[in-house]
Amino acid sequence: MADTETVVAAGCLEKSKCYVKTRKGTILAAEILISLIILICYAASFNGGYSAVAICEMVFAIIFFVVFMMEMDKTIQAVNWVWSDLFRTAIGAALYTITSLVCMLRGTGDDALIAGAVFGLLAGILFAYDVYTIILVIKSNKQDTAAPTGGYFGRRKTQTRDNHV
């Protein structure tokens, strides 16, 4: 039993190492890391109430990292993973930007809050870049599945009748 657990753990570790080398894997790993840094900064500040965005975005990034790493997006067809990831990153970019601006305005004398706000702005840029890459993927998928010209809608049906009796 212990041998199979070791093999599964080694397989999972190898998959995560390989996935982090991809562009999407690198972006997701960076999102997880920067969310953790922001969470630590907000927790160390006097106003710890801003950590909810960092917690939620880190958890969602971990979920999507695991789903894409284990290729569950190909087996679980009930969820459109690309569009879900697009909404996650767009909302994350907006929330990090808004929260960081509020923290910068309120953070006078609280160095940890200001540091969290700076990292939050960087996270907003990272999440916005992820939105951009996802939009490129969606556009390339639409071009791959586009209907050829002159297809069903481009032709007119002609009906011929035989009037021979």
Backbone as JSON, one array per atom type, in Angstrom:
{
  "sequence": "MADTETVVAAGCLEKSKCYVKTRKGTILAAEILISLIILICYAASFNGGYSAVAICEMVFAIIFFVVFMMEMDKTIQAVNWVWSDLFRTAIGAALYTITSLVCMLRGTGDDALIAGAVFGLLAGILFAYDVYTIILVIKSNKQDTAAPTGGYFGRRKTQTRDNHV",
  "N": [[0.82, -1.19, 0.0], [1.95, 1.25, 0.76], [3.84, 1.53, -1.2], [2.36, 2.04, -3.55], [1.25, 4.5, -2.89], [3.55, 6.05, -2.84], [4.33, 5.93, -5.52], [2.14, 7.19, -6.75], [2.34, 9.74, -5.58], [4.86, 10.48, -6.58], [4.26, 10.5, -9.3], [2.38, 12.56, -9.38], [3.95, 14.69, -8.55], [5.78, 14.8, -10.64], [4.04, 15.44, -12.75], [3.23, 17.99, -11.9], [5.67, 19.35, -12.0], [6.2, 19.23, -14.74], [3.97, 20.62, -15.7], [4.27, 23.18, -14.65], [6.23, 24.17, -16.24], [4.96, 24.94, -18.54], [3.33, 27.73, -20.22], [0.8, 28.49, -19.15], [0.85, 27.04, -16.75], [3.01, 28.27, -15.45], [1.99, 30.85, -15.13], [-0.25, 30.35, -13.46], [1.08, 29.27, -11.21], [2.55, 31.52, -10.45], [0.43, 33.21, -9.81], [-0.6, 31.9, -7.57], [1.59, 32.1, -5.82], [1.99, 34.91, -5.58], [-0.46, 35.62, -4.49], [-0.26, 34.37, -2.02], [1.85, 35.82, -0.9], [0.66, 38.35, -0.74], [-1.4, 37.76, 1.03], [0.09, 37.2, 3.35], [1.23, 39.72, 3.78], [-1.09, 41.31, 4.23], [-2.08, 40.02, 6.48], [-0.13, 40.63, 8.33], [-0.48, 43.29, 8.69], [-2.0, 46.14, 10.37], [-4.63, 46.43, 9.68], [-6.29, 43.83, 8.94], [-8.41, 43.08, 7.37], [-8.49, 42.95, 4.62], [-7.71, 40.62, 3.49], [-9.38, 38.73, 2.37], [-9.77, 38.73, -0.42], [-7.28, 37.88, -1.34], [-7.17, 35.33, -0.22], [-9.38, 34.0, -1.44], [-8.72, 34.2, -4.2], [-6.29, 32.82, -4.25], [-7.09, 30.23, -3.49], [-8.84, 29.61, -5.62], [-7.01, 29.73, -7.75], [-5.34, 27.61, -7.07], [-7.14, 25.48, -7.33], [-7.72, 25.59, -10.11], [-5.14, 25.18, -11.07], [-4.65, 22.52, -10.26], [-6.72, 21.21, -11.64], [-6.09, 21.72, -14.37], [-3.48, 20.7, -14.43], [-3.79, 17.96, -13.85], [-5.25, 17.31, -16.01], [-8.01, 17.26, -15.88], [-9.81, 18.9, -17.02], [-10.33, 17.92, -19.5], [-11.72, 15.61, -19.01], [-13.89, 16.24, -17.35], [-16.57, 17.44, -18.6], [-18.74, 18.97, -18.03], [-18.28, 21.52, -17.19], [-17.25, 24.52, -18.64], [-14.1, 25.06, -18.87], [-12.27, 26.92, -19.84], [-13.7, 29.33, -20.2], [-14.59, 29.63, -17.57], [-12.15, 30.01, -16.3], [-11.44, 32.39, -17.51], [-13.39, 34.19, -16.47], [-12.7, 33.97, -13.76], [-10.09, 35.04, -13.7], [-10.52, 37.63, -14.72], [-12.23, 38.77, -12.82], [-10.54, 38.53, -10.62], [-8.42, 40.24, -11.38], [-9.73, 42.71, -11.4], [-10.66, 42.89, -8.71], [-8.25, 42.74, -7.21], [-6.97, 45.07, -8.13], [-8.76, 47.14, -7.32], [-8.89, 46.67, -4.51], [-6.21, 47.04, -3.86], [-5.78, 49.73, -4.48], [-7.49, 50.95, -2.62], [-6.25, 50.09, -0.26], [-3.8, 51.4, -0.51], [-4.6, 54.03, -0.21], [-5.58, 54.03, 2.41], [-3.47, 53.15, 3.91], [-1.63, 54.69, 5.43], [1.19, 54.9, 7.37], [1.16, 52.2, 7.88], [3.16, 49.87, 7.04], [3.11, 47.18, 6.17], [0.59, 46.94, 5.04], [0.81, 48.71, 2.9], [2.81, 47.4, 1.46], [1.42, 45.06, 0.82], [-0.49, 46.22, -0.81], [1.06, 47.11, -2.96], [2.04, 44.68, -3.96], [-0.45, 43.68, -4.57], [-1.25, 45.32, -6.7], [0.63, 44.45, -8.57], [-0.29, 41.83, -8.76], [-2.78, 42.32, -9.89], [-1.96, 43.16, -12.43], [-0.73, 40.8, -13.29], [-2.92, 39.02, -13.3], [-4.48, 40.32, -15.22], [-2.85, 39.96, -17.45], [-3.11, 37.21, -17.65], [-5.81, 37.09, -18.35], [-5.61, 38.18, -20.9], [-4.06, 36.19, -22.22], [-5.84, 34.06, -22.11], [-7.94, 35.02, -23.66], [-6.67, 35.04, -26.13], [-6.41, 32.28, -26.5], [-9.11, 31.55, -26.67], [-9.84, 32.92, -29.01], [-8.2, 31.59, -30.88], [-9.27, 29.04, -30.72], [-11.82, 29.52, -31.76], [-11.21, 30.18, -34.39], [-10.17, 27.79, -35.26], [-12.41, 26.14, -35.27], [-14.14, 27.29, -37.02], [-16.7, 27.52, -39.48], [-16.33, 26.31, -42.79], [-16.21, 28.38, -45.75], [-18.92, 28.65, -48.0], [-20.43, 26.62, -47.1], [-23.18, 24.89, -45.59], [-24.95, 27.02, -45.13], [-24.25, 28.72, -47.12], [-25.08, 27.74, -49.54], [-27.76, 27.36, -51.86], [-30.73, 25.59, -51.76], [-31.94, 23.66, -54.37], [-34.76, 22.56, -55.92], [-35.9, 20.13, -58.06], [-38.51, 19.26, -60.19], [-40.12, 16.54, -61.61], [-42.07, 16.66, -64.33], [-43.06, 14.78, -65.93], [-45.5, 12.62, -67.16]],
  "CA": [[0.0, 0.0, 0.0], [2.82, 2.41, 0.82], [4.53, 1.65, -2.49], [1.47, 2.68, -4.51], [1.14, 5.91, -2.52], [4.79, 6.7, -3.26], [4.28, 6.04, -6.98], [1.15, 8.21, -7.07], [2.92, 11.02, -5.19], [5.92, 10.78, -7.53], [3.6, 10.84, -10.56], [1.76, 13.88, -9.22], [5.05, 15.65, -8.5], [6.31, 14.92, -12.01], [3.05, 16.18, -13.53], [3.27, 19.4, -11.52], [6.92, 19.91, -12.53], [6.03, 19.42, -16.19], [2.94, 21.62, -15.97], [4.78, 24.49, -14.3], [7.08, 24.6, -17.35], [4.13, 25.52, -19.59], [3.0, 29.13, -19.95], [-0.35, 28.56, -18.24], [1.29, 26.55, -15.46], [3.83, 29.31, -14.84], [1.1, 31.95, -14.71], [-1.02, 29.91, -12.29], [1.99, 29.17, -10.06], [2.85, 32.89, -10.04], [-0.77, 33.73, -9.16], [-0.67, 31.29, -6.24], [2.66, 32.64, -5.01], [1.76, 36.33, -5.26], [-1.61, 35.68, -3.58], [0.25, 34.0, -0.7], [2.62, 36.97, -0.4], [-0.31, 39.39, -0.38], [-2.07, 37.28, 2.23], [1.01, 37.39, 4.47], [1.34, 41.17, 4.03], [-2.32, 41.81, 4.83], [-2.21, 39.45, 7.83], [0.83, 41.31, 9.21], [-0.83, 44.71, 8.85], [-2.94, 46.46, 11.44], [-5.96, 46.23, 9.1], [-6.24, 42.53, 8.28], [-9.68, 42.78, 6.73], [-8.39, 42.92, 3.17], [-7.12, 39.36, 3.07], [-10.37, 37.83, 1.77], [-9.52, 38.65, -1.86], [-6.09, 37.06, -1.53], [-7.51, 33.94, 0.11], [-10.25, 33.44, -2.48], [-8.01, 34.06, -5.47], [-5.3, 31.77, -4.11], [-7.79, 28.94, -3.51], [-9.31, 29.36, -6.98], [-5.84, 29.45, -8.59], [-4.9, 26.24, -6.76], [-8.11, 24.56, -7.94], [-7.51, 25.55, -11.55], [-3.84, 24.56, -11.29], [-4.81, 21.07, -10.13], [-7.59, 20.73, -12.73], [-5.35, 21.74, -15.63], [-2.32, 19.83, -14.31], [-4.24, 16.57, -13.93], [-6.03, 17.23, -17.25], [-9.41, 16.99, -15.57], [-10.64, 19.72, -17.89], [-10.71, 17.1, -20.65], [-12.63, 14.54, -18.59], [-15.09, 16.85, -16.79], [-17.08, 18.27, -19.68], [-19.9, 19.74, -17.58], [-17.83, 22.89, -16.95], [-16.39, 25.09, -19.67], [-12.99, 25.47, -18.03], [-11.61, 28.1, -20.39], [-14.52, 30.49, -19.85], [-14.55, 29.77, -16.11], [-10.86, 30.6, -15.98], [-11.49, 33.78, -17.95], [-14.14, 34.95, -15.48], [-11.92, 33.98, -12.52], [-8.97, 35.97, -13.8], [-11.02, 38.99, -14.91], [-12.71, 39.22, -11.51], [-9.35, 38.67, -9.78], [-7.7, 41.46, -11.76], [-10.5, 43.87, -10.94], [-10.69, 42.94, -7.24], [-6.92, 43.08, -6.72], [-6.7, 46.47, -8.43], [-9.59, 47.98, -6.45], [-8.46, 46.49, -3.13], [-4.89, 47.63, -3.68], [-5.92, 51.19, -4.45], [-8.08, 51.3, -1.32], [-5.22, 49.88, 0.76], [-2.8, 52.47, -0.63], [-5.17, 55.26, 0.34], [-5.8, 53.89, 3.85], [-2.31, 52.54, 4.55], [-0.66, 55.64, 5.98], [1.83, 54.42, 8.59], [1.1, 50.74, 7.97], [4.05, 49.43, 5.96], [2.68, 45.88, 5.66], [-0.57, 47.18, 4.19], [1.32, 49.32, 1.67], [3.49, 46.33, 0.72], [0.36, 44.22, 0.26], [-1.12, 46.96, -1.9], [1.97, 47.1, -4.12], [1.96, 43.33, -4.52], [-1.79, 43.56, -5.13], [-1.23, 45.92, -8.04], [1.35, 43.51, -9.43], [-1.19, 40.71, -8.99], [-3.77, 42.79, -10.85], [-1.33, 43.12, -13.75], [-0.55, 39.38, -13.64], [-4.24, 38.46, -13.63], [-4.89, 40.92, -16.5], [-2.09, 39.25, -18.48], [-3.74, 35.9, -17.79], [-7.03, 37.33, -19.13], [-5.16, 38.37, -22.29], [-3.67, 34.9, -22.8], [-7.05, 33.23, -22.26], [-8.66, 35.54, -24.83], [-5.96, 34.53, -27.31], [-6.78, 30.86, -26.64], [-10.5, 31.49, -27.14], [-9.84, 33.33, -30.41], [-7.61, 30.55, -31.71], [-10.24, 27.94, -30.77], [-12.9, 29.9, -32.66], [-10.71, 30.11, -35.76], [-10.0, 26.38, -35.61], [-13.7, 25.48, -35.44], [-15.0, 28.09, -37.88], [-17.28, 26.78, -40.61], [-15.73, 26.71, -44.06], [-17.09, 29.17, -46.6], [-19.65, 27.86, -48.99], [-21.0, 25.47, -46.4], [-24.61, 24.69, -45.66], [-25.68, 28.28, -45.2], [-23.85, 29.45, -48.31], [-25.69, 27.16, -50.73], [-29.22, 27.39, -51.96], [-31.31, 24.31, -52.17], [-32.75, 23.72, -55.59], [-35.59, 21.39, -56.05], [-36.37, 19.91, -59.43], [-39.7, 18.39, -60.24], [-40.34, 15.86, -62.87], [-43.45, 16.84, -64.76], [-43.43, 13.75, -66.91], [-46.57, 11.75, -66.74]],
  "C": [[0.87, 1.25, 0.0], [3.55, 2.62, -0.5], [3.65, 2.35, -3.52], [1.28, 4.16, -4.18], [2.38, 6.68, -2.95], [4.8, 6.9, -4.77], [3.3, 7.12, -7.39], [1.69, 9.6, -6.73], [4.02, 11.44, -6.15], [5.33, 11.17, -8.88], [2.97, 12.22, -10.51], [2.83, 14.96, -9.2], [5.63, 15.87, -9.89], [5.34, 15.7, -12.91], [3.09, 17.66, -13.2], [4.54, 20.06, -12.02], [6.8, 20.17, -14.03], [5.04, 20.52, -16.49], [3.43, 23.03, -15.66], [5.68, 25.03, -15.43], [6.28, 25.16, -18.52], [3.8, 26.97, -19.23], [1.86, 29.26, -18.95], [0.03, 28.09, -16.84], [2.14, 27.57, -14.71], [2.97, 30.46, -14.33], [0.31, 31.56, -13.47], [-0.14, 29.78, -11.05], [2.35, 30.56, -9.54], [1.65, 33.51, -9.34], [-0.9, 33.18, -7.74], [0.37, 31.93, -5.32], [2.41, 34.1, -4.62], [0.54, 36.49, -4.36], [-1.18, 35.32, -2.16], [1.04, 35.15, -0.09], [1.69, 38.09, 0.05], [-1.04, 39.02, 0.9], [-1.19, 37.49, 3.46], [1.13, 38.88, 4.81], [0.09, 41.7, 4.71], [-2.51, 41.26, 6.24], [-1.28, 40.14, 8.81], [0.46, 42.77, 9.45], [-1.8, 44.9, 10.02], [-4.38, 46.26, 10.98], [-5.96, 44.93, 8.31], [-7.49, 42.18, 7.51], [-9.63, 42.67, 5.22], [-7.89, 41.58, 2.63], [-8.1, 38.42, 2.38], [-10.14, 37.66, 0.27], [-8.34, 37.72, -2.12], [-6.38, 35.59, -1.25], [-8.33, 33.31, -1.01], [-9.5, 33.22, -3.79], [-6.93, 32.98, -5.4], [-5.96, 30.39, -4.17], [-8.27, 28.61, -4.93], [-8.14, 29.05, -7.93], [-5.32, 28.04, -8.33], [-5.84, 25.23, -7.4], [-7.88, 24.46, -9.44], [-6.15, 24.95, -11.91], [-3.96, 23.04, -11.26], [-5.65, 20.52, -11.29], [-6.83, 20.67, -14.05], [-4.14, 20.81, -15.59], [-2.71, 18.36, -14.48], [-5.08, 16.3, -15.17], [-7.47, 16.82, -17.0], [-10.34, 17.83, -16.42], [-11.08, 18.96, -19.14], [-11.71, 16.01, -20.28], [-13.94, 15.09, -18.02], [-15.61, 17.85, -17.81], [-18.26, 19.15, -19.26], [-19.56, 21.22, -17.38], [-16.99, 23.33, -18.14], [-15.22, 25.76, -18.94], [-12.31, 26.73, -18.55], [-12.39, 29.37, -20.02], [-14.56, 30.71, -18.35], [-13.24, 30.42, -15.67], [-10.81, 32.07, -16.4], [-12.24, 34.64, -16.94], [-13.37, 35.06, -14.16], [-10.81, 35.02, -12.59], [-9.43, 37.41, -13.98], [-11.51, 39.57, -13.58], [-11.52, 39.43, -10.57], [-8.57, 39.93, -10.1], [-8.42, 42.7, -11.25], [-10.46, 43.99, -9.41], [-9.33, 43.31, -6.66], [-6.61, 44.55, -6.97], [-7.48, 47.4, -7.49], [-9.12, 47.89, -5.0], [-7.11, 47.15, -2.89], [-4.95, 49.15, -3.65], [-6.51, 51.67, -3.13], [-7.03, 51.16, -0.21], [-4.14, 50.95, 0.69], [-3.32, 53.77, -0.03], [-5.3, 55.21, 1.86], [-4.54, 53.49, 4.6], [-1.28, 53.48, 5.12], [-0.12, 55.11, 7.31], [1.81, 52.92, 8.76], [1.89, 50.17, 6.78], [3.62, 48.09, 5.36], [1.48, 46.02, 4.72], [-0.15, 47.8, 2.86], [2.03, 48.27, 0.82], [2.47, 45.39, 0.08], [-0.33, 44.9, -0.91], [-0.25, 46.97, -3.15], [1.96, 45.72, -4.77], [0.59, 43.08, -5.14], [-1.9, 44.18, -6.52], [-0.48, 45.04, -9.03], [0.49, 42.28, -9.76], [-2.29, 41.09, -9.98], [-3.22, 42.76, -12.27], [-1.15, 41.67, -14.21], [-1.87, 38.74, -14.05], [-4.75, 39.04, -14.95], [-4.13, 40.28, -17.65], [-2.67, 37.86, -18.72], [-5.04, 36.02, -18.58], [-6.67, 37.44, -20.62], [-4.79, 37.03, -22.94], [-4.88, 33.99, -23.01], [-7.86, 33.71, -23.46], [-7.99, 35.08, -26.11], [-6.29, 33.06, -27.57], [-8.19, 30.74, -27.18], [-10.58, 31.87, -28.61], [-9.26, 32.25, -31.31], [-8.53, 29.34, -31.8], [-11.38, 28.26, -31.72], [-12.45, 29.81, -34.12], [-10.53, 28.67, -36.21], [-11.32, 25.71, -35.92], [-14.64, 26.26, -36.35], [-15.47, 27.26, -39.07], [-16.61, 27.23, -41.9], [-16.72, 27.51, -44.91], [-17.73, 28.28, -47.64], [-20.27, 26.62, -48.38], [-22.5, 25.42, -46.56], [-25.36, 26.0, -45.84], [-25.34, 29.07, -46.46], [-24.51, 28.93, -49.58], [-27.2, 27.3, -50.7], [-29.68, 26.02, -52.38], [-32.13, 24.52, -53.42], [-33.51, 22.42, -55.69], [-36.03, 21.3, -57.51], [-37.55, 18.96, -59.37], [-39.75, 17.78, -61.62], [-41.8, 16.01, -63.24], [-43.85, 15.81, -65.81], [-44.5, 12.85, -66.35], [-46.55, 10.46, -67.5]]
}
